[in-house]
Amino acid sequence: LAFTASLIETNPLPISVHDTRGRYLRVNRAWEAFSGMRRENVIGQRAGVHLPAEQRLIHEAQDRALLERGGDLHYESRYTHRDGGQHDLFLTKSVVPGRDGRPVGIVTAFMDISEIREAERATREARDAAEGASRAKSEFIANISHELRTPLQSILGFSELGMVRGRQHEKLASMFTDIHNSGQRMLALVNYNSDIAEYWE
């Protein structure tokens, strides 16, 4: 018993033990440091007394389910700190069996995973923003390509007509040929950008 008590007390994770009626039997130093409450003020009190009602009800429901089936339980939950900040916790609960094998309490240990979840949220938001920017870029290129193709087709068509009609005038034919070649290069560039945009969608 002394060894178990020492193990609980020195554990760096916040740990609490409560009976089947949901009353605190023990908390360790890490639990006190995290919650900001002293053990003499919580021992014998209802588990989760320092939590908002909606959060406490979630844990009580998990405790009831655990006592009914026994074993261990793992789940995540939000925690409202006394300073008003929100923390993401990963909780592990285990039934404490009595001498007759029936549950006499529940031991709870938890880990603050707020930084991990915040990093995941930031990564997700950055990915969504990047995907949104990519879609906007693709739409912009597609719109520009569409708007450019219409006048380019006219330029190419009239330049071809000018090349045919200007065959007897070498200088005039050369000018229309330059216009046509430039239009072809522009159309190839528009098509290339459009294909790249579709590839990355």
PyMOL commands that set and color helices and strands:
alter all, ss='L'
color gray80, all
select helices_A, chain A and resi 2-10+29-35+39-41+53-69+114-165+170-200
alter helices_A, ss='H'
color red, helices_A
select strands_A, chain A and resi 15-19+24-27+72-80+86-97+103-112
alter strands_A, ss='S'
color yellow, strands_A
deselect
rebuild
show_as cartoon
